[in-house]
Amino acid sequence: MTHTTTDQPHRRAGGAVVPVLAFAGIVVAVMQTLLVPVIKDLPLLLDTAPSNATWVLTSTLLSGAVATPIMGRLGDLYGKRRMLILSLAVMVVGALVSALTSQLLTMIAGRTLQGFAMGAIPLGIGLMRDMLPREKLGSAMALMSSSIGVGGGLALPAAALVAQHMNWHALFYGAAGLGALSIVVTLLVVPESPMRAEGSFDLLGAAGLSTGLVLLLLPITKGSDWGWSSGTTLGLFAASVVVLVLWGLYELRVQAPLVDLRTTARREVLLTNLASIMVGVSFYVVSLVLPQLLQLPKATGYGLGQSMVVAGLCVAPLGLTMMFTAPVYARLSARFGPKVTLIIGLLIIAVGYGGGLGLMDAAWQTIVTSVVLGAGIGLAYSSLPALIVGAVPASETGAANGLNTLMRSIGTSVSSAVIGMVLANTAHNVGGLEIPTMRGFHVSFLIATAAVAVGLLLALFLPKPDRAPQLRASSEEDANLKRAEEVLRGFRGRVLDAEGTPVARAKVTLIDRRGRQAGATLSEADGSYALAVPSEGAYVLAARASGHGPLASSATHHGEERAVELDLALPGETVSA
């Protein structure tokens, strides 16, 4: 059985929590982006073959994919802030390892450690859900979710400037410094979440998922080098299917799984995760195409002849626009819900890529394309965690958002492999160099448009929520009204001690018939509590407070308000309501 408990007093989150957590997400994006300006020079810098140099990028992708769902589950069990700091600390160590070496294997080891930082995104979203009032949660999660694009867009010109004028190892020192700063401000500003999922860590499930992901992502990222029809590529794909199927069967049987596949199979969660893959595909295409177009010489007849730094500046509006869409998302979602906001975002992305097909003749046109795509991707990315959070119990927020972040990473991996293959197959050979063609750029944009169309179709089939999701309130008045509406469809009452005195700040948890948390709250100063229920049926109300024994009270909800008094008179007493 999986419950949620509190092992320390609740601390109200201060106003600086959101920017500090968003900064952690930006640091992760910087770590991912810092090598983009020197990708083509890596074989020379590391004195190795181009096929070996790609492992510097592939290793980070693989470790990030493995770490993201695992760190999310560990955060649910042992504290999201604790795991966030651990993720950033491992990244700092990895960045320092890479900064001190030019040897391929050591560099790969350092980049593998840096990939662990990818867990910071779902952990940050989980912390926000646990601590922030709902009227602030929508825009906060939007900013956190978009931070990966914000950091990437801002880091690209900065990394290009460093790479042009300094030793390339300075990139890693910069990433380590940002990571250390993020750890310090997180320790100072962000309190630990009071929410805990009871149970043990599913070690065998983590090993199975890690193995399956590596077997899946390896051929996706290396298929162009190995050959898509080669025995190695096809064999790894087949092995990944076998391992992931066996892993899924095991997860369905274990009592406290790493990933609750029954929750993941819910229509709203499944379709959201599949749509996330499509959004990831569309996001990465612009990052692969526009910098190359901007830097190609004008002598090609279509290249824009810009420097590495100018190319980065032209693409930077992508990330800046994503950042500025966070408050816009909050307003749209408050009025229409995250499903509609996701659809709007996907439509804007489609317009961006469709219009971008005719906007490749000047640097200013690429800026316009970046702005439009940034707005669409920002709205889409912001909607995804809201849809996930609204569909899973609080005790599974970290793991569920970790899986959703993984889906986005799989999308970017697929995008990288497919677009890389398209650009390679349509390239011209000039003096032994493969030069991308305008036809390849156009085909890449069409692929992105097709991915958006699939994502839009998936979004249209998302179910309309039968109750207002947690993120709909946009003001304190709206939040109070929504709480009042929910109380009419749930349990309410008071928590009392042996003398009948109200107990303040007692933790009251609602547990459904499958043993999973369906809600949680703290009693007010007068001992009163109120909990909404997701549906009619049998529940258990568990109460605990400092200095009192725990209490579990069974109750059944029939669609109307139900009063249940929770008396902590006797330690461990169980009362039938």
C-alpha positions as CSV (number, residue, x, y, z in Angstrom):
1,M,0.0,0.0,0.0
2,T,1.3,3.5,-0.9
3,H,0.3,6.4,1.4
4,T,1.6,9.9,1.8
5,T,3.0,10.9,5.1
6,T,4.7,14.0,6.6
7,D,7.9,13.5,8.5
8,Q,8.5,17.2,9.3
9,P,6.5,20.3,9.9
10,H,5.1,22.0,6.8
11,R,6.8,25.2,5.7
12,R,5.0,27.6,3.5
13,A,7.0,28.3,0.3
14,G,8.4,31.8,0.0
15,G,8.1,34.0,-3.1
16,A,11.6,33.1,-4.3
17,V,10.9,29.4,-4.5
18,V,9.6,29.5,-8.1
19,P,12.5,31.5,-9.6
20,V,15.0,29.3,-7.7
21,L,13.4,26.1,-9.0
22,A,13.1,27.5,-12.5
23,F,16.8,28.5,-12.3
24,A,17.6,24.8,-11.6
25,G,15.8,23.9,-14.8
26,I,17.7,26.5,-16.8
27,V,21.0,25.1,-15.4
28,V,20.0,21.7,-16.7
29,A,19.3,23.1,-20.1
30,V,22.7,24.9,-20.1
31,M,24.3,21.5,-19.4
32,Q,22.5,20.0,-22.4
33,T,23.3,22.9,-24.8
34,L,26.8,23.9,-23.9
35,L,28.5,21.5,-26.5
36,V,26.3,22.5,-29.4
37,P,28.8,25.2,-30.7
38,V,31.7,22.7,-30.7
39,I,29.9,19.5,-31.9
40,K,31.6,19.5,-35.3
41,D,35.0,20.1,-33.7
42,L,34.7,17.3,-31.1
43,P,36.7,14.6,-33.1
44,L,39.6,17.0,-33.3
45,L,39.4,18.2,-29.7
46,L,39.2,14.7,-28.4
47,D,41.6,13.2,-31.0
48,T,39.1,10.5,-32.0
49,A,36.9,9.4,-34.9
50,P,33.6,11.2,-35.4
51,S,31.6,8.0,-34.6
52,N,33.3,7.8,-31.2
53,A,32.9,11.6,-30.5
54,T,29.1,11.3,-30.7
55,W,29.2,9.2,-27.5
56,V,29.9,12.5,-25.7
57,L,26.4,13.5,-26.5
58,T,24.8,10.1,-26.5
59,S,26.0,9.3,-23.0
60,T,24.3,12.3,-21.5
61,L,21.1,11.4,-23.3
62,L,21.1,7.8,-22.0
63,S,21.9,8.7,-18.4
64,G,19.3,11.5,-18.4
65,A,16.7,9.1,-19.7
66,V,17.5,6.6,-17.0
67,A,17.8,9.1,-14.2
68,T,14.6,11.1,-14.8
69,P,12.0,8.5,-13.7
70,I,14.2,7.0,-11.1
71,M,15.0,10.4,-9.4
72,G,11.3,11.3,-9.6
73,R,10.3,8.1,-7.7
74,L,13.2,8.6,-5.1
75,G,11.9,12.2,-4.6
76,D,8.4,10.8,-3.9
77,L,9.9,8.4,-1.3
78,Y,12.7,10.4,0.4
79,G,12.1,14.0,-0.4
80,K,12.0,15.9,-3.7
81,R,14.3,18.7,-2.5
82,R,16.9,16.2,-1.3
83,M,16.9,14.4,-4.7
84,L,17.0,17.7,-6.6
85,I,20.1,18.7,-4.7
86,L,21.6,15.3,-5.3
87,S,20.9,15.5,-9.1
88,L,22.6,18.9,-9.3
89,A,25.5,17.7,-7.2
90,V,26.2,14.8,-9.5
91,M,26.0,17.2,-12.5
92,V,28.6,19.5,-10.9
93,V,30.9,16.5,-10.3
94,G,30.4,15.4,-13.9
95,A,31.1,18.9,-15.3
96,L,34.4,19.2,-13.3
97,V,35.4,15.8,-14.6
98,S,34.8,16.9,-18.2
99,A,36.5,20.3,-17.6
100,L,39.8,18.5,-16.5
101,T,40.2,16.1,-19.4
102,S,40.6,15.8,-23.2
103,Q,40.5,12.0,-23.1
104,L,37.5,10.4,-24.8
105,L,36.6,7.9,-22.1
106,T,36.9,10.3,-19.2
107,M,34.9,12.9,-21.1
108,I,32.1,10.3,-21.7
109,A,32.2,9.4,-18.0
110,G,31.8,13.1,-17.0
111,R,29.0,13.7,-19.5
112,T,27.2,10.6,-18.2
113,L,27.2,12.1,-14.7
114,Q,25.9,15.4,-16.1
115,G,22.9,13.6,-17.5
116,F,21.6,13.0,-14.0
117,A,20.6,16.6,-13.8
118,M,17.6,15.9,-16.0
119,G,15.7,14.7,-12.9
120,A,15.6,18.3,-11.7
121,I,12.6,19.2,-13.9
122,P,10.1,16.7,-12.6
123,L,11.4,17.2,-9.1
124,G,10.9,20.9,-9.3
125,I,7.4,20.5,-10.6
126,G,6.6,18.1,-7.8
127,L,7.9,20.6,-5.2
128,M,5.7,23.2,-6.7
129,R,2.6,21.1,-6.5
130,D,3.3,20.2,-2.9
131,M,3.9,23.7,-1.6
132,L,2.3,26.4,-3.7
133,P,-1.3,27.6,-3.4
134,R,-3.3,26.6,-6.5
135,E,-3.7,30.1,-7.7
136,K,0.0,30.3,-8.2
137,L,0.6,26.8,-9.4
138,G,-0.3,27.1,-13.0
139,S,2.2,29.8,-14.0
140,A,4.9,28.3,-11.7
141,M,4.7,24.9,-13.3
142,A,4.5,26.5,-16.8
143,L,7.8,28.3,-16.1
144,M,9.4,25.2,-14.7
145,S,8.4,23.1,-17.7
146,S,9.5,25.7,-20.1
147,S,12.9,26.3,-18.4
148,I,14.5,23.5,-20.5
149,G,13.8,25.6,-23.6
150,V,14.6,28.9,-21.9
151,G,18.0,27.7,-20.8
152,G,18.8,26.2,-24.1
153,G,17.9,29.3,-26.0
154,L,19.9,31.6,-23.7
155,A,22.8,29.2,-23.4
156,L,23.4,28.8,-27.1
157,P,24.8,32.3,-27.9
158,A,26.7,32.4,-24.6
159,A,28.3,29.0,-25.2
160,A,29.1,30.1,-28.8
161,L,30.8,33.2,-27.5
162,V,32.9,31.2,-25.0
163,A,33.8,28.6,-27.6
164,Q,35.0,31.3,-30.0
165,H,37.2,33.3,-27.6
166,M,38.2,30.9,-24.8
167,N,39.4,27.3,-24.2
168,W,36.4,25.0,-24.8
169,H,36.9,23.5,-21.3
170,A,35.6,26.8,-19.9
171,L,32.1,25.7,-20.9
172,F,32.2,22.9,-18.3
173,Y,33.6,25.2,-15.6
174,G,30.7,27.6,-16.3
175,A,28.2,24.7,-16.0
176,A,29.8,23.5,-12.8
177,G,29.6,27.1,-11.4
178,L,25.9,27.5,-12.3
179,G,25.2,24.1,-10.8
180,A,26.9,24.9,-7.5
181,L,25.0,28.3,-7.4
182,S,21.7,26.5,-7.9
183,I,22.5,24.1,-5.1
184,V,23.3,26.9,-2.7
185,V,20.2,29.0,-3.4
186,T,18.0,25.8,-3.3
187,L,19.4,25.0,0.2
188,L,18.7,28.6,1.3
189,V,15.3,29.2,-0.2
190,V,13.4,26.0,-1.0
191,P,11.9,24.0,1.9
192,E,11.6,20.2,1.7
193,S,8.2,19.0,0.6
194,P,6.0,17.5,3.5
195,M,4.6,14.9,1.1
196,R,6.0,11.3,1.2
197,A,5.1,8.1,-0.5
198,E,5.5,5.2,1.9
199,G,7.0,2.0,0.7
200,S,10.4,0.8,-0.6
201,F,12.3,1.6,-3.8
202,D,11.7,-0.8,-6.6
203,L,15.3,-1.7,-7.4
204,L,14.5,-4.5,-9.8
205,G,12.0,-2.2,-11.7
206,A,14.6,0.5,-11.9
207,A,17.2,-1.9,-13.4
208,G,14.6,-3.2,-15.9
209,L,13.5,0.2,-17.0
210,S,17.1,1.4,-17.3
211,T,18.1,-1.6,-19.4
212,G,15.0,-1.2,-21.6
213,L,15.6,2.5,-22.2
214,V,19.3,2.0,-23.0
215,L,18.4,-0.7,-25.5
216,L,15.8,1.5,-27.1
217,L,17.7,4.8,-27.2
218,L,21.0,3.4,-28.4
219,P,19.8,2.4,-31.8
220,I,17.7,5.6,-32.1
221,T,20.8,7.8,-31.5
222,K,23.3,5.6,-33.3
223,G,21.2,4.1,-36.1
224,S,22.6,6.5,-38.7
225,D,26.2,5.4,-37.9
226,W,25.4,1.7,-37.6
227,G,22.8,1.5,-40.4
228,W,19.1,1.3,-39.8
229,S,18.9,-2.2,-41.2
230,S,22.0,-3.5,-39.6
231,G,21.9,-6.5,-37.2
232,T,23.0,-4.4,-34.3
233,T,20.3,-1.8,-34.7
234,L,17.5,-4.3,-35.3
235,G,18.7,-6.6,-32.6
236,L,18.8,-3.8,-30.0
237,F,15.3,-2.6,-31.0
238,A,14.0,-6.2,-30.6
239,A,15.8,-6.6,-27.2
240,S,14.3,-3.4,-26.0
241,V,10.8,-4.6,-26.8
242,V,11.4,-7.9,-24.9
243,V,12.9,-6.2,-21.9
244,L,10.3,-3.4,-21.6
245,V,7.4,-6.0,-21.9
246,L,8.9,-8.1,-19.2
247,W,9.5,-5.0,-17.1
248,G,5.9,-4.0,-17.6
249,L,4.6,-7.4,-16.5
250,Y,6.8,-7.2,-13.4
251,E,5.6,-3.7,-12.5
252,L,2.0,-4.8,-12.7
253,R,2.7,-7.5,-10.1
254,V,4.9,-5.6,-7.6
255,Q,3.2,-3.9,-4.6
256,A,5.1,-0.6,-4.8
257,P,6.2,-0.2,-8.5
258,L,8.7,2.3,-9.8
259,V,6.0,3.4,-12.3
260,D,2.4,2.7,-11.6
261,L,1.4,1.4,-15.1
262,R,-2.2,1.3,-14.2
263,T,-2.1,5.0,-13.6
264,T,0.0,5.5,-16.7
265,A,-2.5,3.6,-18.8
266,R,-5.3,6.0,-17.9
267,R,-6.5,7.7,-21.0
268,E,-5.5,11.2,-19.9
269,V,-2.0,10.2,-18.8
270,L,-1.3,7.9,-21.8
271,L,-2.4,10.4,-24.4
272,T,-0.6,13.2,-22.6
273,N,2.7,11.2,-22.7
274,L,2.2,10.3,-26.3
275,A,1.6,14.0,-27.2
276,S,4.7,14.9,-25.2
277,I,6.8,12.8,-27.6
278,M,5.4,14.7,-30.5
279,V,6.1,18.1,-28.8
280,G,9.6,16.9,-28.1
281,V,10.1,16.0,-31.8
282,S,8.8,19.4,-32.9
283,F,10.9,21.3,-30.4
284,Y,14.2,19.8,-31.5
285,V,13.8,20.3,-35.2
286,V,14.1,24.1,-35.1
287,S,17.2,23.7,-32.9
288,L,18.9,21.5,-35.5
289,V,17.9,23.4,-38.6
290,L,18.1,27.1,-38.0
291,P,21.7,27.3,-36.6
292,Q,23.0,25.3,-39.6
293,L,21.1,27.5,-42.1
294,L,22.3,30.6,-40.4
295,Q,26.0,29.5,-40.4
296,L,26.2,28.1,-44.0
297,P,28.2,30.4,-46.3
298,K,26.3,32.6,-48.7
299,A,28.2,31.0,-51.5
300,T,25.9,28.0,-51.2
301,G,23.1,30.2,-52.6
302,Y,20.8,29.7,-49.6
303,G,23.1,29.9,-46.5
304,L,22.9,33.1,-44.5
305,G,26.6,33.4,-43.7
306,Q,26.3,34.4,-40.0
307,S,28.9,33.7,-37.3
308,M,28.3,31.1,-34.6
309,V,27.5,33.8,-32.0
310,V,25.0,35.6,-34.3
311,A,23.3,32.3,-35.2
312,G,22.9,31.7,-31.4
313,L,21.4,35.1,-30.9
314,C,18.9,34.6,-33.8
315,V,17.7,31.4,-32.2
316,A,17.7,32.7,-28.6
317,P,14.2,34.3,-29.0
318,L,12.9,30.7,-29.0
319,G,13.8,30.3,-25.3
320,L,12.9,33.9,-24.3
321,T,9.4,33.6,-25.8
322,M,8.9,30.3,-24.0
323,M,9.7,32.0,-20.7
324,F,7.3,34.9,-21.4
325,T,4.4,32.5,-22.3
326,A,4.3,31.2,-18.7
327,P,1.9,33.9,-17.4
328,V,-0.1,33.7,-20.7
329,Y,-0.5,30.0,-20.2
330,A,-1.8,30.6,-16.6
331,R,-4.6,32.9,-17.9
332,L,-5.5,30.6,-20.8
333,S,-5.5,27.5,-18.6
334,A,-7.5,29.2,-15.9
335,R,-10.2,30.0,-18.4
336,F,-10.2,27.0,-20.8
337,G,-8.1,24.3,-19.0
338,P,-4.7,22.7,-19.9
339,K,-6.2,20.5,-22.7
340,V,-7.4,23.6,-24.7
341,T,-4.1,25.4,-24.0
342,L,-2.2,22.4,-25.3
343,I,-4.2,22.4,-28.5
344,I,-3.7,26.1,-28.9
345,G,0.1,25.6,-28.5
346,L,0.2,22.9,-31.1
347,L,-1.7,25.0,-33.6
348,I,0.8,27.8,-33.1
349,I,3.7,25.4,-33.6
350,A,2.1,24.2,-36.8
351,V,1.8,27.9,-38.0
352,G,5.4,28.4,-37.1
353,Y,6.7,25.5,-39.1
354,G,4.3,26.1,-42.0
355,G,5.3,29.8,-42.2
356,G,8.9,28.9,-41.6
357,L,9.0,27.0,-44.9
358,G,8.9,30.4,-46.6
359,L,11.0,32.3,-44.1
360,M,14.5,31.1,-44.7
361,D,15.9,33.9,-46.8
362,A,17.2,36.3,-44.2
363,A,18.4,36.3,-40.5
364,W,15.4,38.4,-39.4
365,Q,13.1,35.8,-40.8
366,T,14.6,33.1,-38.7
367,I,14.0,35.3,-35.6
368,V,10.3,35.6,-36.5
369,T,10.1,31.8,-36.9
370,S,11.9,31.4,-33.5
371,V,9.4,33.7,-31.8
372,V,6.3,32.0,-33.2
373,L,7.6,28.5,-32.4
374,G,8.7,29.6,-28.9
375,A,5.2,30.8,-28.1
376,G,3.6,27.5,-29.3
377,I,6.2,25.2,-27.7
378,G,6.0,27.3,-24.5
379,L,2.2,26.8,-24.3
380,A,2.5,23.1,-25.1
381,Y,5.3,22.4,-22.7
382,S,3.4,24.3,-19.9
383,S,0.3,22.3,-20.4
384,L,1.9,18.9,-20.1
385,P,2.7,18.9,-16.4
386,A,-0.7,20.4,-15.6
387,L,-2.4,17.5,-17.4
388,I,-0.2,15.0,-15.6
389,V,-0.6,16.5,-12.1
390,G,-4.4,16.7,-12.6
391,A,-4.5,13.0,-13.4
392,V,-2.3,11.3,-10.7
393,P,-2.3,11.2,-6.9
394,A,0.0,13.6,-5.1
395,S,2.2,10.7,-3.9
396,E,3.0,9.9,-7.5
397,T,3.7,13.4,-8.8
398,G,7.5,13.0,-9.0
399,A,7.5,9.7,-10.8
400,A,4.7,10.6,-13.1
401,N,6.3,13.9,-14.2
402,G,9.6,12.1,-14.5
403,L,8.0,9.7,-17.0
404,N,6.5,12.6,-18.8
405,T,9.9,14.3,-19.0
406,L,11.3,11.1,-20.3
407,M,8.7,11.0,-23.1
408,R,9.8,14.5,-24.2
409,S,13.5,13.3,-24.2
410,I,12.5,10.3,-26.3
411,G,10.8,12.8,-28.7
412,T,14.0,14.9,-29.0
413,S,16.1,11.7,-29.5
414,V,13.8,10.5,-32.3
415,S,13.9,14.0,-33.8
416,S,17.7,14.1,-33.7
417,A,18.0,10.7,-35.4
418,V,15.4,11.3,-38.1
419,I,16.4,14.9,-38.9
420,G,20.1,13.9,-38.9
421,M,19.3,11.1,-41.4
422,V,17.3,13.5,-43.6
423,L,20.0,16.2,-43.7
424,A,22.7,13.6,-44.4
425,N,20.7,11.9,-47.2
426,T,19.9,15.2,-48.9
427,A,23.3,16.8,-48.5
428,H,25.7,17.8,-51.3
429,N,29.3,16.6,-51.2
430,V,31.6,19.6,-51.8
431,G,35.3,19.0,-51.6
432,G,34.8,16.0,-49.3
433,L,32.4,18.0,-47.0
434,E,28.7,17.2,-46.6
435,I,26.7,20.4,-47.0
436,P,23.1,20.4,-45.9
437,T,20.7,21.5,-48.6
438,M,17.6,23.7,-48.6
439,R,15.6,20.6,-49.6
440,G,16.8,18.9,-46.4
441,F,15.7,21.9,-44.3
442,H,12.3,22.0,-45.9
443,V,11.8,18.2,-45.4
444,S,12.8,18.7,-41.7
445,F,10.2,21.4,-41.2
446,L,7.5,19.2,-42.9
447,I,8.4,16.3,-40.5
448,A,8.0,18.7,-37.6
449,T,4.6,19.8,-38.9
450,A,3.5,16.1,-39.3
451,A,4.6,15.4,-35.7
452,V,2.5,18.4,-34.5
453,A,-0.5,17.1,-36.5
454,V,-0.2,13.7,-34.6
455,G,0.2,15.5,-31.3
456,L,-2.9,17.6,-32.1
457,L,-4.9,14.5,-32.9
458,L,-3.9,13.0,-29.6
459,A,-4.7,16.2,-27.7
460,L,-8.2,16.3,-29.2
461,F,-8.9,12.8,-27.8
462,L,-7.9,13.8,-24.2
463,P,-11.0,13.5,-22.0
464,K,-12.7,16.5,-20.7
465,P,-12.2,16.6,-17.0
466,D,-15.3,15.7,-14.9
467,R,-14.1,18.1,-12.3
468,A,-12.0,21.3,-12.3
469,P,-8.3,20.4,-12.2
470,Q,-6.1,21.8,-9.6
471,L,-4.6,24.4,-11.8
472,R,-7.7,26.3,-12.9
473,A,-7.9,29.0,-10.3
474,S,-6.2,32.3,-11.5
475,S,-6.8,34.4,-8.4
476,E,-7.4,34.1,-4.7
477,E,-11.1,34.7,-5.1
478,D,-11.3,31.9,-7.8
479,A,-9.3,29.6,-5.6
480,N,-11.7,30.1,-2.6
481,L,-14.7,29.6,-4.8
482,K,-13.3,26.4,-6.2
483,R,-12.4,25.1,-2.7
484,A,-16.0,25.8,-1.6
485,E,-17.4,23.9,-4.6
486,E,-15.1,20.9,-3.9
487,V,-16.1,20.7,-0.2
488,L,-19.6,20.1,-1.3
489,R,-18.4,16.9,-3.1
490,G,-16.2,15.5,-0.3
491,F,-15.6,14.9,3.4
492,R,-15.3,17.6,6.1
493,G,-15.2,17.6,9.8
494,R,-12.8,18.3,12.7
495,V,-9.8,16.6,14.3
496,L,-10.1,16.3,18.1
497,D,-7.9,15.1,20.9
498,A,-8.9,13.1,24.0
499,E,-10.4,16.2,25.7
500,G,-12.4,17.1,22.6
501,T,-10.0,20.0,21.9
502,P,-9.5,20.8,18.2
503,V,-6.1,19.7,16.9
504,A,-4.5,22.2,14.5
505,R,-2.1,21.2,11.7
506,A,-3.0,17.5,11.9
507,K,-2.3,15.7,8.6
508,V,-5.5,14.2,7.1
509,T,-5.0,11.9,4.2
510,L,-7.7,10.4,1.9
511,I,-6.9,6.9,0.7
512,D,-8.9,5.1,-2.0
513,R,-9.9,1.5,-2.1
514,R,-6.7,0.6,-4.0
515,G,-4.6,1.9,-1.2
516,R,-3.5,5.0,-3.0
517,Q,-3.6,8.6,-1.8
518,A,-6.5,10.5,-3.3
519,G,-6.0,13.7,-1.4
520,A,-4.3,15.3,1.7
521,T,-4.7,18.4,3.8
522,L,-3.7,20.0,7.2
523,S,-6.4,20.8,9.7
524,E,-7.1,24.5,10.5
525,A,-6.6,26.2,13.8
526,D,-10.1,25.2,14.9
527,G,-9.3,21.5,13.9
528,S,-11.5,21.7,10.8
529,Y,-10.5,20.0,7.6
530,A,-12.1,19.5,4.1
531,L,-11.1,17.1,1.4
532,A,-12.6,16.7,-2.1
533,V,-13.1,13.2,-3.5
534,P,-12.5,12.3,-7.1
535,S,-15.5,9.9,-7.3
536,E,-18.1,8.2,-5.2
537,G,-17.1,5.1,-3.3
538,A,-15.4,3.8,-0.2
539,Y,-12.4,5.6,1.3
540,V,-10.2,5.7,4.4
541,L,-9.5,8.9,6.2
542,A,-6.1,8.7,8.0
543,A,-5.2,11.4,10.6
544,R,-2.0,11.9,12.5
545,A,-0.5,14.8,14.5
546,S,2.5,15.4,16.7
547,G,2.0,13.8,20.1
548,H,-1.0,11.7,19.0
549,G,-1.2,8.2,17.7
550,P,-2.4,7.7,14.1
551,L,-6.1,7.1,13.3
552,A,-7.8,5.5,10.3
553,S,-11.5,6.0,9.8
554,S,-13.5,4.2,7.0
555,A,-16.1,6.3,5.1
556,T,-18.2,6.0,2.0
557,H,-19.1,8.9,-0.2
558,H,-22.4,9.0,-2.1
559,G,-22.0,12.3,-4.1
560,E,-23.0,14.7,-1.3
561,E,-21.2,16.4,1.5
562,R,-20.2,13.9,4.3
563,A,-19.2,14.9,7.8
564,V,-16.6,12.7,9.5
565,E,-15.1,13.6,12.9
566,L,-11.6,12.3,13.5
567,D,-11.0,11.7,17.2
568,L,-7.4,11.1,18.2
569,A,-8.4,10.0,21.7
570,L,-6.5,6.7,21.7
571,P,-3.2,6.0,20.0
572,G,-3.7,3.7,17.1
573,E,-7.5,3.5,17.6
574,T,-9.5,2.7,14.5
575,V,-13.0,4.3,14.3
576,S,-15.8,3.3,11.9
577,A,-17.5,6.3,10.4
